[in-house]
Amino acid sequence: GGIAATAAAPLLRYGNQAKALVLGPGMSGGREAEALVAALLQELSGPALVLDAAALAPLAGCREALRRHAGRAVITPHDGEMARLLDISREEVLADPLGMARRAAALLQVVVIMKGACSHIVTPDGDAWASDHGNIGLATSGSGDVLSGIIAGLLARGATPLQAAIWGVWVHGEAGHRLARAQGPVGYLARELPAEVPRILADLAA
C-alpha cells in the first residue's frame, strides 16, 4: 500500500498548521508518491521542509515548486538519490560529492546534505561544511529517516535550515557514537537512535 495523490488535500490542511514537515521516509515510490509530493510542494506555505527518500525522486520534475520553499527547505540525498536527482551516474556523484551537492543546492535553492561517510552540508550560495562524526553503524536501514526527523525537530524549534542541517548531522553522528560505546559499532538499530537525542541536547545545554 501507499499514500494516494488524492490525500494531498487533507495533508495540506494539517501540514500548513505545522512548523516543520518531513516528506519521503516510509512512503512507497512510484507515480502516486511523485504526484503527492509535487502537489504538496506546490501548495504548502507554512512549514519548513525536510525531503528525503521517496520525496527526492519527483524533484527533478518540480523544481519551480520546490523553489517556492527557498530559505526553508533541506534535502538529504545519498549518492544514488543524488544521481537520479541530477540525471547523472552514481560514479559521477562518488567522484565529486561536494561538487554535486553544490550543483543541487544552487539548482534547487535548498540546503543539501550529501550523505556519506563524510557528509557535506551545502547552501544555495555554495558555502559548505563537512562532517565525518559518526560510525559504520549509522549505515543501518532507517538511520537516514532518523536524521530527517532530528533536522525537522530542530527546524520546529526555530533553527534555520542551515543550522538544523549542521546540528542535525552532528547530533545524529553523536547518537551513533554513544550507541557504539554502549553496545559496539555494528548491530544497533535505527529505532535506538532517537532515545539518545534528548540526552545529547541536555548535555549540550549543560
CYANA upper distance limits for C-alpha pairs under 8 A (distance plus 0.5 A):
  1 GLY  CA     28 SER  CA      8.08
  2 GLY  CA     27 MET  CA      6.93
  2 GLY  CA     28 SER  CA      6.08
  2 GLY  CA     33 ALA  CA      8.21
  3 ILE  CA      7 ALA  CA      7.23
  3 ILE  CA     27 MET  CA      7.66
  3 ILE  CA     28 SER  CA      8.21
  3 ILE  CA     32 GLU  CA      7.80
  3 ILE  CA     33 ALA  CA      7.29
  3 ILE  CA     36 LEU  CA      8.43
  4 ALA  CA      8 ALA  CA      8.48
  4 ALA  CA     32 GLU  CA      6.10
  4 ALA  CA     33 ALA  CA      7.43
  4 ALA  CA     36 LEU  CA      7.43
  5 ALA  CA     32 GLU  CA      5.80
  5 ALA  CA     33 ALA  CA      7.08
  5 ALA  CA     35 ALA  CA      6.12
  5 ALA  CA     36 LEU  CA      4.76
  5 ALA  CA     39 ALA  CA      8.31
  6 THR  CA     36 LEU  CA      7.90
  7 ALA  CA     11 LEU  CA      6.72
  7 ALA  CA     36 LEU  CA      7.89
  8 ALA  CA     12 LEU  CA      6.42
  8 ALA  CA     36 LEU  CA      6.49
  8 ALA  CA     39 ALA  CA      7.02
  8 ALA  CA     40 LEU  CA      6.77
  9 ALA  CA     13 ARG  CA      6.97
 10 PRO  CA     14 TYR  CA      7.03
 11 LEU  CA     15 GLY  CA      6.09
 12 LEU  CA     16 ASN  CA      6.31
 12 LEU  CA     40 LEU  CA      7.27
 12 LEU  CA     43 GLU  CA      7.79
 12 LEU  CA     44 LEU  CA      6.84
 13 ARG  CA     17 GLN  CA      7.66
 14 TYR  CA     18 ALA  CA      7.48
 15 GLY  CA     21 LEU  CA      7.57
 15 GLY  CA     44 LEU  CA      7.73
 15 GLY  CA     46 GLY  CA      8.22
 15 GLY  CA     47 PRO  CA      7.63
 16 ASN  CA     44 LEU  CA      6.59
 16 ASN  CA     45 SER  CA      6.81
 16 ASN  CA     46 GLY  CA      5.36
 16 ASN  CA     47 PRO  CA      6.59
 17 GLN  CA     46 GLY  CA      7.35
 17 GLN  CA     47 PRO  CA      7.94
 18 ALA  CA     46 GLY  CA      7.54
 18 ALA  CA     47 PRO  CA      6.08
 19 LYS  CA     46 GLY  CA      7.41
 19 LYS  CA     47 PRO  CA      5.03
 19 LYS  CA     48 ALA  CA      6.71
 19 LYS  CA    155 LEU  CA      7.91
 19 LYS  CA    156 ALA  CA      5.56
 20 ALA  CA     47 PRO  CA      5.08
 20 ALA  CA     48 ALA  CA      4.99
 20 ALA  CA     49 LEU  CA      6.20
 20 ALA  CA     50 VAL  CA      8.24
 20 ALA  CA    152 ALA  CA      6.13
 20 ALA  CA    153 GLY  CA      7.87
 20 ALA  CA    155 LEU  CA      6.63
 20 ALA  CA    156 ALA  CA      5.75
 21 LEU  CA     47 PRO  CA      6.81
 21 LEU  CA     48 ALA  CA      6.82
 21 LEU  CA     49 LEU  CA      5.54
 21 LEU  CA     50 VAL  CA      6.75
 21 LEU  CA    152 ALA  CA      6.85
 22 VAL  CA     49 LEU  CA      6.45
 22 VAL  CA     50 VAL  CA      5.20
 22 VAL  CA     51 LEU  CA      6.44
 22 VAL  CA     52 ASP  CA      8.14
 22 VAL  CA    148 SER  CA      7.18
 22 VAL  CA    149 GLY  CA      7.31
 22 VAL  CA    152 ALA  CA      6.97
 23 LEU  CA     37 VAL  CA      8.10
 23 LEU  CA     49 LEU  CA      7.91
 23 LEU  CA     50 VAL  CA      6.75
 23 LEU  CA     51 LEU  CA      5.49
 23 LEU  CA     52 ASP  CA      6.90
 23 LEU  CA     54 ALA  CA      8.40
 23 LEU  CA     55 ALA  CA      6.27
 24 GLY  CA     51 LEU  CA      6.52
 24 GLY  CA     52 ASP  CA      5.56
 24 GLY  CA     53 ALA  CA      5.49
 24 GLY  CA     54 ALA  CA      5.05
 24 GLY  CA     55 ALA  CA      4.73
 24 GLY  CA     56 LEU  CA      7.80
 25 PRO  CA     52 ASP  CA      6.75
 25 PRO  CA     53 ALA  CA      6.02
 25 PRO  CA     54 ALA  CA      7.09
 25 PRO  CA     55 ALA  CA      8.25
 25 PRO  CA    145 ASP  CA      6.20
 26 GLY  CA     54 ALA  CA      8.43
 27 MET  CA     33 ALA  CA      7.62
 27 MET  CA     53 ALA  CA      8.44
 27 MET  CA     54 ALA  CA      6.48
 28 SER  CA     33 ALA  CA      7.09
 28 SER  CA     54 ALA  CA      7.09
 29 GLY  CA     33 ALA  CA      6.06
 29 GLY  CA     34 GLU  CA      7.72
 29 GLY  CA     54 ALA  CA      5.88
 30 GLY  CA     34 GLU  CA      6.78
 31 ARG  CA     35 ALA  CA      6.52
 32 GLU  CA     36 LEU  CA      6.63
 33 ALA  CA     37 VAL  CA      6.66
 33 ALA  CA     54 ALA  CA      7.69
 33 ALA  CA     55 ALA  CA      8.05
 34 GLU  CA     38 ALA  CA      6.62
 34 GLU  CA     54 ALA  CA      8.32
 34 GLU  CA     55 ALA  CA      7.61
 34 GLU  CA     57 ALA  CA      7.55
 34 GLU  CA     58 PRO  CA      5.61
 35 ALA  CA     39 ALA  CA      6.63
 35 ALA  CA     58 PRO  CA      8.34
 36 LEU  CA     40 LEU  CA      6.70
 37 VAL  CA     41 LEU  CA      6.61
 37 VAL  CA     55 ALA  CA      6.61
 37 VAL  CA     58 PRO  CA      7.55
 38 ALA  CA     42 GLN  CA      6.69
 38 ALA  CA     58 PRO  CA      7.31
 38 ALA  CA     59 LEU  CA      8.31
 38 ALA  CA     62 CYS  CA      6.86
 38 ALA  CA     65 ALA  CA      7.87
 39 ALA  CA     43 GLU  CA      6.80
 40 LEU  CA     44 LEU  CA      6.06
 41 LEU  CA     65 ALA  CA      6.07
 41 LEU  CA     66 LEU  CA      6.45
 41 LEU  CA     68 ARG  CA      8.45
 41 LEU  CA     69 HIS  CA      8.47
 42 GLN  CA     65 ALA  CA      5.52
 42 GLN  CA     66 LEU  CA      8.00
 42 GLN  CA     68 ARG  CA      8.28
 45 SER  CA     69 HIS  CA      8.41
 47 PRO  CA     72 ARG  CA      8.34
 48 ALA  CA     69 HIS  CA      8.25
 48 ALA  CA     72 ARG  CA      5.31
 48 ALA  CA     73 ALA  CA      6.24
 48 ALA  CA    152 ALA  CA      8.28
 48 ALA  CA    155 LEU  CA      7.24
 48 ALA  CA    156 ALA  CA      8.27
 48 ALA  CA    161 PRO  CA      8.41
 49 LEU  CA     69 HIS  CA      8.39
 49 LEU  CA     72 ARG  CA      6.84
 49 LEU  CA     73 ALA  CA      5.13
 49 LEU  CA     74 VAL  CA      6.76
 49 LEU  CA    152 ALA  CA      7.76
 50 VAL  CA     73 ALA  CA      6.34
 50 VAL  CA     74 VAL  CA      5.33
 50 VAL  CA     75 ILE  CA      6.22
 50 VAL  CA     76 THR  CA      8.12
 50 VAL  CA    148 SER  CA      6.86
 50 VAL  CA    151 ILE  CA      7.86
 50 VAL  CA    152 ALA  CA      6.86
 51 LEU  CA     55 ALA  CA      6.14
 51 LEU  CA     56 LEU  CA      6.85
 51 LEU  CA     73 ALA  CA      8.21
 51 LEU  CA     74 VAL  CA      6.83
 51 LEU  CA     75 ILE  CA      5.25
 51 LEU  CA     76 THR  CA      6.99
 51 LEU  CA    148 SER  CA      8.17
 52 ASP  CA     56 LEU  CA      6.15
 52 ASP  CA     75 ILE  CA      6.48
 52 ASP  CA     76 THR  CA      5.83
 52 ASP  CA     77 PRO  CA      6.81
 52 ASP  CA    145 ASP  CA      8.06
 52 ASP  CA    148 SER  CA      7.61
 53 ALA  CA     57 ALA  CA      8.18
 53 ALA  CA     77 PRO  CA      7.73
 53 ALA  CA     81 GLU  CA      8.13
 55 ALA  CA     59 LEU  CA      7.92
 56 LEU  CA     75 ILE  CA      8.14
 56 LEU  CA     77 PRO  CA      7.85
 56 LEU  CA     81 GLU  CA      7.46
 56 LEU  CA     85 LEU  CA      7.55
 57 ALA  CA     81 GLU  CA      7.79
 57 ALA  CA     84 ARG  CA      7.49
 57 ALA  CA     85 LEU  CA      6.97
 58 PRO  CA     62 CYS  CA      7.05
 59 LEU  CA     63 ARG  CA      6.32
 59 LEU  CA     66 LEU  CA      7.84
 59 LEU  CA     85 LEU  CA      7.28
 60 ALA  CA     85 LEU  CA      6.12
 60 ALA  CA     86 LEU  CA      7.69
 62 CYS  CA     66 LEU  CA      6.95
 63 ARG  CA     67 ARG  CA      6.65
 63 ARG  CA    107 LEU  CA      8.49
 63 ARG  CA    108 LEU  CA      6.57
 64 GLU  CA     68 ARG  CA      7.18
 65 ALA  CA     69 HIS  CA      8.11
 66 LEU  CA     70 ALA  CA      7.73
 66 LEU  CA    108 LEU  CA      7.21
 66 LEU  CA    109 GLN  CA      8.49
 67 ARG  CA    108 LEU  CA      6.51
 67 ARG  CA    109 GLN  CA      6.42
 67 ARG  CA    110 VAL  CA      8.15
 69 HIS  CA     73 ALA  CA      6.47
 69 HIS  CA    110 VAL  CA      8.31
 70 ALA  CA    109 GLN  CA      5.93
 70 ALA  CA    110 VAL  CA      6.25
 71 GLY  CA    109 GLN  CA      8.07
 71 GLY  CA    110 VAL  CA      7.14
 71 GLY  CA    161 PRO  CA      7.53
 72 ARG  CA    110 VAL  CA      7.93
 72 ARG  CA    160 THR  CA      7.74
 72 ARG  CA    161 PRO  CA      6.30
 73 ALA  CA    110 VAL  CA      5.94
 73 ALA  CA    111 VAL  CA      6.92
 73 ALA  CA    161 PRO  CA      6.71
 74 VAL  CA    110 VAL  CA      6.21
 74 VAL  CA    111 VAL  CA      5.24
 74 VAL  CA    112 VAL  CA      6.31
 74 VAL  CA    113 ILE  CA      7.90
 74 VAL  CA    161 PRO  CA      6.68
 74 VAL  CA    165 ALA  CA      7.77
 75 ILE  CA    110 VAL  CA      7.57
 75 ILE  CA    111 VAL  CA      6.94
 75 ILE  CA    112 VAL  CA      5.59
 75 ILE  CA    113 ILE  CA      6.71
 76 THR  CA    112 VAL  CA      6.55
 76 THR  CA    113 ILE  CA      5.21
 76 THR  CA    114 MET  CA      6.63
 76 THR  CA    115 LYS  CA      7.12
 76 THR  CA    148 SER  CA      7.94
 77 PRO  CA     81 GLU  CA      5.77
 77 PRO  CA     82 MET  CA      6.07
 77 PRO  CA    112 VAL  CA      8.22
 77 PRO  CA    113 ILE  CA      7.11
 77 PRO  CA    114 MET  CA      6.12
 77 PRO  CA    115 LYS  CA      6.61
 78 HIS  CA     82 MET  CA      6.61
 78 HIS  CA    114 MET  CA      6.43
 78 HIS  CA    115 LYS  CA      5.33
 78 HIS  CA    116 GLY  CA      7.09
 79 ASP  CA     83 ALA  CA      6.64
 79 ASP  CA     90 ARG  CA      6.61
 79 ASP  CA     93 VAL  CA      6.49
 79 ASP  CA     94 LEU  CA      7.12
 79 ASP  CA     97 PRO  CA      8.17
 79 ASP  CA    114 MET  CA      7.86
 79 ASP  CA    115 LYS  CA      7.74
 79 ASP  CA    116 GLY  CA      8.14
 80 GLY  CA     84 ARG  CA      6.96
 80 GLY  CA     90 ARG  CA      6.12
 81 GLU  CA     85 LEU  CA      6.59
 82 MET  CA     86 LEU  CA      6.66
 82 MET  CA     90 ARG  CA      8.26
 82 MET  CA     93 VAL  CA      7.59
 82 MET  CA    100 MET  CA      8.20
 82 MET  CA    101 ALA  CA      8.50
 82 MET  CA    114 MET  CA      8.37
 83 ALA  CA     87 ASP  CA      6.16
 83 ALA  CA     88 ILE  CA      5.46
 83 ALA  CA     89 SER  CA      5.92
 83 ALA  CA     90 ARG  CA      5.64
 83 ALA  CA     92 GLU  CA      8.24
 83 ALA  CA     93 VAL  CA      6.78
 84 ARG  CA     88 ILE  CA      7.05
 84 ARG  CA     89 SER  CA      8.25
 86 LEU  CA    104 ALA  CA      7.67
 88 ILE  CA     92 GLU  CA      7.19
 88 ILE  CA     93 VAL  CA      8.17
 89 SER  CA     93 VAL  CA      7.27
 90 ARG  CA     94 LEU  CA      6.76
 91 GLU  CA     95 ALA  CA      6.59
 92 GLU  CA     96 ASP  CA      7.03
 93 VAL  CA     97 PRO  CA      5.59
 93 VAL  CA    100 MET  CA      6.61
 96 ASP  CA    100 MET  CA      6.73
 97 PRO  CA    101 ALA  CA      6.57
 97 PRO  CA    114 MET  CA      7.38
 97 PRO  CA    120 HIS  CA      8.17
 98 LEU  CA    102 ARG  CA      6.70
 98 LEU  CA    114 MET  CA      7.93
 98 LEU  CA    120 HIS  CA      6.68
 98 LEU  CA    122 VAL  CA      8.50
 99 GLY  CA    103 ARG  CA      6.70
100 MET  CA    104 ALA  CA      6.69
101 ALA  CA    105 ALA  CA      6.56
101 ALA  CA    112 VAL  CA      6.69
101 ALA  CA    113 ILE  CA      7.86
101 ALA  CA    114 MET  CA      6.41
101 ALA  CA    120 HIS  CA      7.82
101 ALA  CA    121 ILE  CA      8.31
101 ALA  CA    122 VAL  CA      6.92
102 ARG  CA    106 ALA  CA      6.66
102 ARG  CA    112 VAL  CA      8.32
102 ARG  CA    122 VAL  CA      6.55
102 ARG  CA    123 THR  CA      7.83
102 ARG  CA    124 PRO  CA      7.61
102 ARG  CA    126 GLY  CA      5.96
103 ARG  CA    107 LEU  CA      6.59
104 ALA  CA    108 LEU  CA      6.44
104 ALA  CA    109 GLN  CA      8.40
104 ALA  CA    112 VAL  CA      7.73
105 ALA  CA    109 GLN  CA      5.81
105 ALA  CA    110 VAL  CA      5.73
105 ALA  CA    111 VAL  CA      6.37
105 ALA  CA    112 VAL  CA      6.15
105 ALA  CA    122 VAL  CA      7.10
105 ALA  CA    123 THR  CA      6.49
105 ALA  CA    124 PRO  CA      5.07
105 ALA  CA    125 ASP  CA      8.28
105 ALA  CA    126 GLY  CA      7.90
106 ALA  CA    110 VAL  CA      7.87
106 ALA  CA    123 THR  CA      8.14
106 ALA  CA    124 PRO  CA      4.95
106 ALA  CA    125 ASP  CA      7.10
106 ALA  CA    126 GLY  CA      7.69
107 LEU  CA    124 PRO  CA      8.29
108 LEU  CA    124 PRO  CA      8.23
109 GLN  CA    123 THR  CA      8.36
109 GLN  CA    124 PRO  CA      5.56
110 VAL  CA    123 THR  CA      7.15
110 VAL  CA    124 PRO  CA      6.34
111 VAL  CA    121 ILE  CA      7.58
111 VAL  CA    122 VAL  CA      6.20
111 VAL  CA    123 THR  CA      5.23
111 VAL  CA    124 PRO  CA      6.79
111 VAL  CA    161 PRO  CA      7.11
111 VAL  CA    162 LEU  CA      6.89
111 VAL  CA    165 ALA  CA      8.19
112 VAL  CA    120 HIS  CA      8.26
112 VAL  CA    121 ILE  CA      6.16
112 VAL  CA    122 VAL  CA      5.71
112 VAL  CA    123 THR  CA      7.10
113 ILE  CA    119 SER  CA      7.13
113 ILE  CA    120 HIS  CA      6.11
113 ILE  CA    121 ILE  CA      5.02
113 ILE  CA    122 VAL  CA      7.06
113 ILE  CA    165 ALA  CA      7.56
114 MET  CA    119 SER  CA      5.98
114 MET  CA    120 HIS  CA      5.53
114 MET  CA    121 ILE  CA      6.92
115 LYS  CA    119 SER  CA      5.11
115 LYS  CA    120 HIS  CA      7.21
116 GLY  CA    120 HIS  CA      8.49
117 ALA  CA    132 ASP  CA      6.59
117 ALA  CA    134 GLY  CA      8.33
117 ALA  CA    135 ASN  CA      8.35
117 ALA  CA    136 ILE  CA      8.46
118 CYS  CA    130 ALA  CA      7.01
118 CYS  CA    131 SER  CA      5.98
118 CYS  CA    132 ASP  CA      4.88
118 CYS  CA    133 HIS  CA      8.35
119 SER  CA    130 ALA  CA      6.14
119 SER  CA    131 SER  CA      5.76
119 SER  CA    132 ASP  CA      6.85
119 SER  CA    169 VAL  CA      8.44
120 HIS  CA    128 ALA  CA      7.20
120 HIS  CA    129 TRP  CA      6.26
120 HIS  CA    130 ALA  CA      5.07
120 HIS  CA    131 SER  CA      7.08
121 ILE  CA    128 ALA  CA      6.02
121 ILE  CA    129 TRP  CA      5.60
121 ILE  CA    130 ALA  CA      6.72
121 ILE  CA    162 LEU  CA      8.46
121 ILE  CA    165 ALA  CA      7.45
121 ILE  CA    166 ILE  CA      7.30
122 VAL  CA    126 GLY  CA      6.45
122 VAL  CA    127 ASP  CA      6.12
122 VAL  CA    128 ALA  CA      4.90
122 VAL  CA    129 TRP  CA      7.06
123 THR  CA    127 ASP  CA      5.87
123 THR  CA    128 ALA  CA      7.08
123 THR  CA    162 LEU  CA      7.68
129 TRP  CA    166 ILE  CA      8.23
131 SER  CA    169 VAL  CA      7.90
131 SER  CA    170 TRP  CA      7.72
133 HIS  CA    170 TRP  CA      6.78
133 HIS  CA    173 GLY  CA      5.60
133 HIS  CA    174 GLU  CA      7.33
134 GLY  CA    138 LEU  CA      7.39
134 GLY  CA    172 HIS  CA      8.11
134 GLY  CA    173 GLY  CA      4.53
134 GLY  CA    174 GLU  CA      6.90
134 GLY  CA    176 GLY  CA      6.44
134 GLY  CA    177 HIS  CA      6.58
135 ASN  CA    173 GLY  CA      7.73
135 ASN  CA    176 GLY  CA      7.03
135 ASN  CA    177 HIS  CA      7.19
135 ASN  CA    180 ALA  CA      8.49
135 ASN  CA    185 PRO  CA      7.24
136 ILE  CA    185 PRO  CA      7.07
136 ILE  CA    186 VAL  CA      7.34
137 GLY  CA    176 GLY  CA      7.29
137 GLY  CA    180 ALA  CA      8.02
137 GLY  CA    185 PRO  CA      5.79
137 GLY  CA    186 VAL  CA      5.35
137 GLY  CA    187 GLY  CA      7.20
137 GLY  CA    188 TYR  CA      7.18
138 LEU  CA    143 SER  CA      6.40
138 LEU  CA    173 GLY  CA      8.07
138 LEU  CA    176 GLY  CA      6.67
138 LEU  CA    190 ALA  CA      8.17
139 ALA  CA    143 SER  CA      7.13
140 THR  CA    188 TYR  CA      8.39
140 THR  CA    189 LEU  CA      7.11
140 THR  CA    190 ALA  CA      6.95
141 SER  CA    189 LEU  CA      8.29
141 SER  CA    190 ALA  CA      7.18
142 GLY  CA    146 VAL  CA      7.08
142 GLY  CA    190 ALA  CA      5.89
142 GLY  CA    191 ARG  CA      8.23
143 SER  CA    147 LEU  CA      6.95
143 SER  CA    189 LEU  CA      8.44
143 SER  CA    190 ALA  CA      5.33
143 SER  CA    191 ARG  CA      8.49
143 SER  CA    193 LEU  CA      8.36
144 GLY  CA    148 SER  CA      6.83
145 ASP  CA    149 GLY  CA      6.86
146 VAL  CA    150 ILE  CA      6.73
146 VAL  CA    172 HIS  CA      8.30
146 VAL  CA    190 ALA  CA      7.45
146 VAL  CA    191 ARG  CA      8.37
146 VAL  CA    193 LEU  CA      7.77
146 VAL  CA    194 PRO  CA      7.45
147 LEU  CA    151 ILE  CA      6.78
147 LEU  CA    168 GLY  CA      7.06
147 LEU  CA    169 VAL  CA      7.40
147 LEU  CA    172 HIS  CA      6.45
148 SER  CA    152 ALA  CA      6.70
149 GLY  CA    153 GLY  CA      6.60
150 ILE  CA    154 LEU  CA      6.85
150 ILE  CA    168 GLY  CA      6.20
150 ILE  CA    171 VAL  CA      8.50
150 ILE  CA    172 HIS  CA      7.95
151 ILE  CA    155 LEU  CA      6.72
151 ILE  CA    164 ALA  CA      5.73
151 ILE  CA    165 ALA  CA      6.49
151 ILE  CA    167 TRP  CA      8.28
151 ILE  CA    168 GLY  CA      5.48
151 ILE  CA    169 VAL  CA      8.49
152 ALA  CA    156 ALA  CA      6.60
152 ALA  CA    164 ALA  CA      8.08
153 GLY  CA    157 ARG  CA      6.90
154 LEU  CA    158 GLY  CA      7.14
154 LEU  CA    159 ALA  CA      6.15
154 LEU  CA    164 ALA  CA      5.88
154 LEU  CA    168 GLY  CA      7.90
155 LEU  CA    159 ALA  CA      5.26
155 LEU  CA    160 THR  CA      6.84
155 LEU  CA    161 PRO  CA      7.17
155 LEU  CA    164 ALA  CA      6.39
159 ALA  CA    163 GLN  CA      6.17
159 ALA  CA    164 ALA  CA      6.01
160 THR  CA    164 ALA  CA      6.46
161 PRO  CA    165 ALA  CA      6.48
162 LEU  CA    166 ILE  CA      6.68
163 GLN  CA    167 TRP  CA      6.49
164 ALA  CA    168 GLY  CA      5.98
165 ALA  CA    169 VAL  CA      6.58
166 ILE  CA    170 TRP  CA      6.90
167 TRP  CA    171 VAL  CA      6.46
168 GLY  CA    172 HIS  CA      6.45
169 VAL  CA    173 GLY  CA      6.68
170 TRP  CA    174 GLU  CA      6.57
171 VAL  CA    175 ALA  CA      6.58
171 VAL  CA    197 VAL  CA      7.40
171 VAL  CA    200 ILE  CA      7.59
172 HIS  CA    176 GLY  CA      6.96
172 HIS  CA    193 LEU  CA      8.10
172 HIS  CA    197 VAL  CA      8.25
173 GLY  CA    177 HIS  CA      6.80
174 GLU  CA    178 ARG  CA      6.68
174 GLU  CA    200 ILE  CA      8.16
175 ALA  CA    179 LEU  CA      6.80
175 ALA  CA    193 LEU  CA      6.30
175 ALA  CA    194 PRO  CA      8.31
175 ALA  CA    196 GLU  CA      5.97
175 ALA  CA    197 VAL  CA      6.99
175 ALA  CA    200 ILE  CA      7.97
176 GLY  CA    180 ALA  CA      6.56
176 GLY  CA    185 PRO  CA      8.39
176 GLY  CA    193 LEU  CA      7.30
177 HIS  CA    181 ARG  CA      6.70
177 HIS  CA    185 PRO  CA      8.18
178 ARG  CA    182 ALA  CA      6.79
178 ARG  CA    196 GLU  CA      8.11
179 LEU  CA    183 GLN  CA      6.49
179 LEU  CA    184 GLY  CA      7.51
179 LEU  CA    185 PRO  CA      7.81
179 LEU  CA    188 TYR  CA      7.55
179 LEU  CA    193 LEU  CA      8.12
180 ALA  CA    184 GLY  CA      4.73
180 ALA  CA    185 PRO  CA      4.64
180 ALA  CA    186 VAL  CA      7.75
180 ALA  CA    188 TYR  CA      8.20
181 ARG  CA    185 PRO  CA      7.75
183 GLN  CA    188 TYR  CA      7.92
184 GLY  CA    188 TYR  CA      8.22
188 TYR  CA    192 GLU  CA      7.44
189 LEU  CA    193 LEU  CA      7.80
190 ALA  CA    194 PRO  CA      8.43
192 GLU  CA    196 GLU  CA      8.01
193 LEU  CA    197 VAL  CA      7.61
194 PRO  CA    198 PRO  CA      8.36
195 ALA  CA    199 ARG  CA      8.18
196 GLU  CA    200 ILE  CA      6.76
197 VAL  CA    201 LEU  CA      6.71
198 PRO  CA    202 ALA  CA      6.56
199 ARG  CA    203 ASP  CA      6.63
200 ILE  CA    204 LEU  CA      6.74
201 LEU  CA    205 ALA  CA      6.71
202 ALA  CA    206 ALA  CA      6.68
